[in-house]
Amino acid sequence: MTKDRQHGNRGGIPPGLKPVRTRIIIETELARMADGIGSTTSVPVILGSVRD
């Protein structure tokens, strides 16, 4: 039996924890990954957003 099953956690957010500023966290991590890819491959990386 896995630890998650023992505690009844099925991959969701544990009780008592809430996502805070999820968009900021995702954007920060994507920028970090893009910087790593750009520096490793010497290919310029352009970040932006798409608007409808």
C-alpha positions in Angstrom: 0.0 0.0 0.0 1.4 3.4 -1.0 1.8 6.3 1.4 -0.9 8.2 -0.5 -3.4 5.5 -0.1 -2.7 5.1 3.6 -3.6 8.8 4.1 -6.5 8.9 1.7 -4.8 11.4 -0.6 -5.6 10.8 -4.2 -3.3 13.3 -5.8 -5.3 16.4 -4.9 -4.3 19.2 -2.7 -3.8 18.1 0.9 -6.4 19.4 3.3 -5.5 22.8 4.7 -3.4 23.9 1.7 -4.7 26.1 -1.1 -3.0 27.2 -4.3 -1.8 30.8 -4.0 -1.1 32.9 -7.1 -1.0 29.8 -9.3 -0.7 31.9 -12.5 2.4 33.7 -11.1 4.0 30.4 -10.1 3.4 28.8 -13.5 4.7 31.9 -15.4 7.8 32.0 -13.2 8.6 28.4 -13.8 8.0 28.6 -17.6 10.3 31.6 -17.7 12.9 29.7 -15.7 12.7 26.7 -18.1 12.8 28.9 -21.2 16.0 30.6 -19.8 17.6 27.2 -19.2 16.7 26.0 -22.7 17.9 29.3 -24.3 21.3 29.3 -22.5 21.9 25.6 -23.2 21.0 25.7 -26.9 22.1 29.3 -27.7 18.7 29.8 -29.3 16.8 33.0 -28.4 13.6 32.4 -26.5 10.7 34.8 -26.8 8.0 34.8 -24.2 4.7 36.5 -24.6 1.0 36.0 -24.5 -1.8 35.4 -27.0 -4.9 37.6 -26.8 -8.2 36.9 -28.4 
